């Protein structure tokens, strides 16, 4: 009987020791720290990493993770300063750098940091206009990160970064922004075209002044242009004469005093044409036959009768 009781007591003692050792021994990982309260008082230094010992029943332990936490801020509806409603998504990256403060200064540092991030996001984005929100995301993210870092520093939390992941706009605002961007691109294209025309006009003016000072250069340019045109074999090019004398019109004969325009025939002043009527002659009736006044006048050089007369003489001589 006594032997059985001794064996039972030994087994119970071994089980008790195993339970105590299991409660007293704790393995802390490299990225964790163990905050211990002994009889309600905080120990000045957290334990870990590695194998740690605590006193069961007297010590209460809190395990803190020191790794960076990525928190996805829920979609927030924000009204900008110019009264435009947008929905914003953000991501906050933070970590615990002081485990003692994270345990003693705030009840639940994870929930507190998440709620503070949502509130700060709405406050900061509500103070800017829509254009600034769309074009200056990095600056706004930096501003939110600084404000969160200042607010969470007493809790032993370091906010490393804040990024604005998405900004959702109403459909009407998206169409309005698209029209604005299209109008801006059209304005830029017109300005660029105008600047190109201005530069081309300046260069053409300089070229014209240069060609005016050197006529031979103008002629060489003209010949070069004709050479380029001549490559197209289905075109006919008509050019002006090279010499100025050919291109100059022939002088008209001067009319002497008392000579009518009808007397100046083919560049020579001579007697009246057969069809002309002298001041003293009687008017010729319509349909009357016979030679009229001036019919006996000899043919002049350049006159039709003169040419026909020479043709008849050449015909007779050939016969």
C-alpha positions as CSV (number, residue, x, y, z in Angstrom):
1,X,0.0,0.0,0.0
2,X,2.7,2.4,1.0
3,X,4.6,1.6,-2.2
4,X,1.6,2.4,-4.4
5,X,1.0,5.7,-2.6
6,X,4.6,6.6,-3.1
7,X,4.4,5.9,-6.8
8,X,1.2,7.9,-7.1
9,X,2.8,10.8,-5.3
10,X,5.9,10.7,-7.5
11,X,3.8,10.7,-10.7
12,X,1.7,13.7,-9.4
13,X,4.9,15.6,-8.5
14,X,6.3,15.0,-12.0
15,X,3.1,16.1,-13.6
16,X,3.1,19.3,-11.4
17,X,6.7,20.0,-12.3
18,X,6.0,19.6,-16.0
19,X,3.0,22.0,-15.8
20,X,5.0,24.5,-13.9
21,X,7.9,24.3,-16.3
22,X,5.5,24.7,-19.3
23,X,4.0,27.8,-17.7
24,X,7.4,29.2,-16.6
25,X,9.3,28.6,-19.8
26,X,8.5,30.7,-22.9
27,X,10.4,30.8,-26.2
28,X,10.3,34.3,-27.8
29,X,11.0,34.7,-31.5
30,X,13.5,37.2,-33.0
31,X,10.8,39.6,-34.0
32,X,8.9,39.5,-30.7
33,X,9.3,40.9,-27.3
34,X,7.7,39.8,-24.0
35,X,6.4,42.4,-21.6
36,X,6.0,41.1,-18.1
37,X,3.8,42.3,-15.2
38,X,4.9,40.9,-11.9
39,X,2.3,41.2,-9.2
40,X,0.8,44.0,-11.3
41,X,4.0,46.0,-11.7
42,X,5.7,46.4,-15.1
43,X,9.2,45.1,-15.4
44,X,11.5,47.8,-16.8
45,X,12.9,45.7,-19.6
46,X,11.0,43.4,-22.0
47,X,12.4,39.9,-22.4
48,X,13.5,38.2,-25.6
49,X,14.4,36.9,-28.0
50,X,15.2,33.3,-27.0
51,X,14.3,31.2,-23.9
52,X,12.7,33.2,-21.1
53,X,11.6,32.4,-17.6
54,X,8.7,33.7,-15.6
55,X,7.2,33.0,-12.3
56,X,3.8,31.3,-12.7
57,X,0.9,32.7,-10.9
58,X,2.8,35.9,-10.0
59,X,3.7,37.1,-13.6
60,X,1.4,38.1,-16.5
61,X,3.0,38.3,-19.9
62,X,2.1,40.3,-23.1
63,X,3.7,39.3,-26.4
64,X,4.3,42.2,-28.8
65,X,5.1,41.8,-32.5
66,X,7.8,44.3,-33.7
67,X,7.3,43.6,-37.5
68,X,5.9,46.2,-39.8
69,X,2.1,46.0,-40.1
70,X,0.4,47.0,-43.4
71,X,-3.1,48.3,-42.6
72,X,-5.6,48.8,-45.4
73,X,-7.7,51.9,-44.6
74,X,-11.3,51.2,-45.6
75,X,-12.7,53.3,-48.4
76,X,-13.4,56.8,-47.1
77,X,-15.9,59.3,-48.7
78,X,-14.2,62.7,-48.6
79,X,-15.6,66.1,-49.6
80,X,-12.8,68.3,-51.0
81,X,-12.5,72.0,-50.4
82,X,-14.2,72.7,-53.8
83,X,-17.2,70.6,-52.7
84,X,-16.5,67.5,-54.8
85,X,-17.3,64.1,-53.3
86,X,-14.6,61.5,-53.8
87,X,-13.8,58.0,-52.4
88,X,-10.2,57.4,-51.3
89,X,-8.4,54.2,-50.4
90,X,-5.1,54.2,-48.5
91,X,-2.6,51.9,-47.0
92,X,-0.7,52.7,-43.7
93,X,2.6,51.0,-42.8
94,X,3.6,51.1,-39.1
95,X,5.5,49.2,-36.5
96,X,6.0,49.1,-32.7
97,X,9.4,50.4,-31.6
98,X,8.7,50.6,-27.9
99,X,6.8,47.5,-26.5
100,X,6.4,49.0,-23.0
101,X,4.6,52.1,-24.3
102,X,2.5,50.1,-26.7
103,X,1.2,48.1,-23.8
104,X,0.9,50.8,-21.1
105,X,-0.1,53.9,-23.0
106,X,-3.0,52.6,-25.1
107,X,-5.5,49.8,-24.6
108,X,-5.3,48.4,-28.1
109,X,-2.7,50.0,-30.2
110,X,-3.7,48.3,-33.5
111,X,-7.3,49.5,-33.4
112,X,-6.3,52.9,-32.2
113,X,-3.8,53.4,-35.0
114,X,-6.3,52.2,-37.6
115,X,-9.0,54.6,-36.4
116,X,-6.6,57.5,-36.2
117,X,-5.4,56.8,-39.8
118,X,-9.0,57.0,-41.1
119,X,-9.7,60.3,-39.3
120,X,-6.5,61.9,-40.3
121,X,-7.1,60.9,-43.9
122,X,-10.5,62.6,-44.1
123,X,-9.2,65.7,-42.3
124,X,-6.2,66.2,-44.6
125,X,-8.0,65.5,-47.9
126,X,-10.9,67.6,-47.0
127,X,-8.7,70.7,-46.9
128,X,-7.4,70.5,-50.5
129,X,-9.1,70.9,-53.9
130,X,-9.7,68.1,-56.3
131,X,-6.9,69.2,-58.7
132,X,-4.4,69.1,-55.9
133,X,-5.7,65.8,-54.7
134,X,-5.2,64.3,-58.1
135,X,-1.8,65.9,-58.9
136,X,-0.1,65.9,-55.5
137,X,-0.6,62.5,-54.1
138,X,2.9,62.1,-52.8
139,X,2.9,65.4,-51.0
140,X,-0.5,64.5,-49.4
141,X,0.7,61.1,-48.4
142,X,3.8,62.6,-46.8
143,X,1.7,65.1,-44.9
144,X,-0.6,62.3,-43.6
145,X,2.4,60.2,-42.6
146,X,3.9,63.1,-40.6
147,X,0.7,63.8,-38.7
148,X,0.1,60.1,-37.9
149,X,3.7,59.7,-36.7
150,X,3.4,62.7,-34.4
151,X,0.1,61.4,-32.9
152,X,1.3,57.8,-32.4
153,X,4.7,58.6,-31.0
154,X,3.5,58.5,-27.4
155,X,2.2,55.0,-28.0
156,X,5.6,53.7,-29.1
157,X,4.5,53.3,-32.7
158,X,6.4,54.5,-35.8
159,X,4.4,55.2,-38.9
160,X,6.7,54.5,-41.8
161,X,4.6,55.4,-44.8
162,X,1.2,56.2,-46.1
163,X,0.1,55.7,-49.7
164,X,-3.1,56.8,-51.4
165,X,-4.0,53.7,-53.4
166,X,-7.1,54.9,-55.3
167,X,-9.2,58.0,-55.8
168,X,-12.7,57.3,-57.2
169,X,-14.5,60.2,-58.9
170,X,-18.2,60.4,-60.0
171,X,-18.9,59.7,-63.7
172,X,-19.9,63.3,-64.4
173,X,-16.7,64.6,-63.0
174,X,-14.7,62.0,-65.0
175,X,-16.3,63.3,-68.2
176,X,-15.7,66.9,-67.3
177,X,-12.0,66.2,-66.6
178,X,-11.7,64.4,-69.9
179,X,-13.1,67.4,-71.8
180,X,-10.8,69.7,-69.9
181,X,-7.8,67.6,-70.8
182,X,-8.9,67.4,-74.5
183,X,-9.3,71.2,-74.6
184,X,-5.8,71.7,-73.1
185,X,-4.2,69.3,-75.6
186,X,-5.9,71.2,-78.4
187,X,-4.7,74.5,-77.1
188,X,-1.1,73.2,-76.9
189,X,-1.2,71.8,-80.4
190,X,-2.4,75.2,-81.8
191,X,0.3,77.0,-79.9
192,X,2.9,74.7,-81.2
193,X,1.6,75.1,-84.8
194,X,1.6,78.9,-84.5
195,X,5.2,78.8,-83.2
196,X,6.2,76.7,-86.1
197,X,4.6,79.0,-88.6
198,X,6.3,82.0,-87.0
199,X,9.7,80.3,-87.1
200,X,9.1,79.3,-90.8
201,X,8.1,82.8,-91.7
202,X,11.3,84.2,-90.1
203,X,13.4,81.8,-92.0
204,X,11.6,82.5,-95.3
205,X,12.1,86.3,-94.7
206,X,15.8,85.8,-94.2
207,X,16.0,83.5,-97.3
208,X,14.1,86.2,-99.4
209,X,16.5,88.9,-98.2
210,X,19.5,86.6,-99.1
211,X,18.0,85.8,-102.6
212,X,17.3,89.5,-103.2
213,X,21.0,90.4,-102.6
214,X,22.2,87.5,-104.9
215,X,20.1,87.1,-108.1
216,X,22.3,84.2,-109.2
217,X,21.5,82.3,-106.1
218,X,17.8,82.8,-106.9
219,X,18.3,81.5,-110.4
220,X,20.2,78.4,-109.1
221,X,17.4,77.7,-106.7
222,X,14.9,78.0,-109.6
223,X,16.9,75.5,-111.6
224,X,17.1,73.1,-108.7
225,X,13.3,73.3,-108.3
226,X,12.9,72.5,-112.0
227,X,15.2,69.5,-111.6
228,X,13.1,68.2,-108.8
229,X,9.9,68.7,-110.7
230,X,11.4,67.0,-113.8
231,X,11.5,63.7,-111.9
232,X,7.7,63.5,-112.5
233,X,7.5,62.5,-116.1
234,X,3.8,63.1,-116.5
235,X,4.1,66.9,-116.1
236,X,4.9,69.7,-118.5
237,X,6.8,72.6,-117.2
238,X,6.7,76.0,-118.9
239,X,9.4,78.5,-117.8
240,X,10.2,82.0,-118.7
241,X,13.1,83.1,-120.8
242,X,16.6,83.3,-119.4
243,X,17.5,86.7,-120.9
244,X,15.6,89.8,-119.8
245,X,15.4,91.0,-123.4
246,X,13.2,88.1,-124.4
247,X,10.9,88.5,-121.5
248,X,10.6,92.3,-122.1
249,X,7.5,93.3,-124.2
250,X,8.1,94.9,-127.6
251,X,7.6,98.7,-127.6
252,X,4.4,100.0,-129.2
253,X,4.7,102.4,-132.1
254,X,4.3,106.1,-131.3
255,X,1.5,107.9,-133.0
256,X,2.4,111.2,-134.7
257,X,0.3,114.3,-134.7
258,X,-2.7,114.0,-136.8
259,X,-2.3,110.2,-137.2
260,X,-5.1,108.0,-136.1
261,X,-4.8,104.6,-134.5
262,X,-6.1,103.0,-137.7
263,X,-3.2,104.5,-139.6
264,X,-0.7,102.8,-137.4
265,X,-0.7,99.3,-138.9
266,X,1.8,96.6,-137.8
267,X,4.1,99.1,-136.1
268,X,4.3,101.5,-139.1
269,X,2.5,104.7,-139.7
270,X,1.0,104.9,-143.3
271,X,-2.0,105.8,-145.3
272,X,-5.5,104.9,-144.3
273,X,-6.8,101.4,-144.6
274,X,-9.2,100.6,-147.4
275,X,-12.1,100.4,-145.0
276,X,-11.4,103.8,-143.5
277,X,-13.4,106.8,-144.7
278,X,-12.1,110.2,-145.3
279,X,-13.9,113.2,-143.9
280,X,-15.2,114.4,-147.3
281,X,-16.3,111.0,-148.7
282,X,-19.9,110.1,-148.9
283,X,-21.1,107.4,-146.6
284,X,-21.1,104.0,-148.3
285,X,-24.4,102.2,-148.4
286,X,-24.9,98.9,-146.9
287,X,-24.8,96.2,-149.5
288,X,-23.3,98.4,-152.2
289,X,-20.7,96.8,-154.5
290,X,-17.7,98.3,-156.1
291,X,-14.6,99.7,-154.8
292,X,-15.0,102.1,-151.9
293,X,-12.9,105.1,-151.2
294,X,-9.3,104.4,-150.9
295,X,-9.5,101.2,-153.0
296,X,-6.9,102.4,-155.5
297,X,-4.3,102.8,-152.8
298,X,-1.3,100.5,-153.2
299,X,-1.0,97.7,-150.6
300,X,1.2,98.5,-147.7
301,X,3.8,96.2,-146.0
302,X,2.0,94.1,-143.3
303,X,-1.5,94.7,-144.8
304,X,-3.7,91.7,-145.7
305,X,-3.8,92.8,-149.3
306,X,0.0,93.0,-149.3
307,X,0.3,89.5,-148.1
308,X,-2.2,88.1,-150.5
309,X,-0.6,90.0,-153.3
310,X,2.8,88.4,-152.6
311,X,1.2,85.0,-152.4
312,X,-0.3,85.4,-155.9
313,X,3.0,86.6,-157.3
314,X,4.8,83.5,-155.9
315,X,2.0,81.3,-157.3
316,X,2.5,82.7,-160.8
317,X,6.2,82.5,-160.6
318,X,6.1,78.9,-159.6
319,X,3.6,78.2,-162.4
